Amino acid sequence: MTWKLGSEIKAILFDKDGTLVDFDRTWAQTNRKAALLAADGDPMLADLLLIECGMDPLTGKTRADSMFAAANANEIAAHMVAHGSPVETERLARMLDQAFIEGADTPWPICDLDMLMRTLTRAELSIGIASSDGEAGIRRTVEVLGIETHVSFIAGYDSGHGPKPEPGMLHAYAAHLGLAPGQVAMVGDNRHDMEMARASGAGAAIGVLSGTGSHGTLSELADVLIGSVAELPALLGQR
């Protein structure tokens, strides 16, 4: 691997689902629950809503850049209503947010995240998380994973910085640290992450293939693709 993270990079902003935690293992059951809530208990409609939001009801696999892969609860709720959910959109969004907070209790880490983040902080890199999940769910996941001491910034779609792929989350993280956006590297598994990196003027856009994205969906926008965040230390070079 020849690409290295330049010394101008002082911080890393991670996506969460598919990047720090295994997307399908963490969210398949919760997404089934969310679809059933949206379908008001109708299993056939629930399966249809799963498909429309990007998840195969049989395999539990989620499609790259689909609603479940990249959207927030408000967007998912509106999409479900547009495809047959009888629940009012705002009420459904609140129900989905609660379901996603409950789902945050059972994350499947991609690797030993404590060890990874210790390695990054030893290299004098600050760590933040920006997700299309709600902030409460992100904080719960961070707590369950036991990595809260490493993470200095958390932003969800409802934190007031705007949703992905807008640049607000990364700009807020840079401002929190007193850095320029070009001193922050974005790490994520789908196009929204890479698009946010480009829109914000991030110093690097690192795509990971551990989530819903693929070489085909990410390579156009990413500076480099790696298998998972476990390979990040190999990009540090002589820092």
Protein Blocks (a to p, Z undefined) as FASTA:
>chain_A
ZZdcdfklmbdcddfehplpcfklmmmmmmmmmmmmmnnopaklmmmmmmmnopafklop
acehilklmmcfklmmmmmmmnopabdfklmmmmmmmmmmmmmmmcccfbdfklmmmmmm
mnopacddddfbdfklmmmmmmmnopmmmpmbdcdfknonopafbfklmmmmmmmnopaf
klpccddfbfklmmmmmmnopabdcddfkbmbcfklmmmmpmbdcfblklmmmmnmpZZ
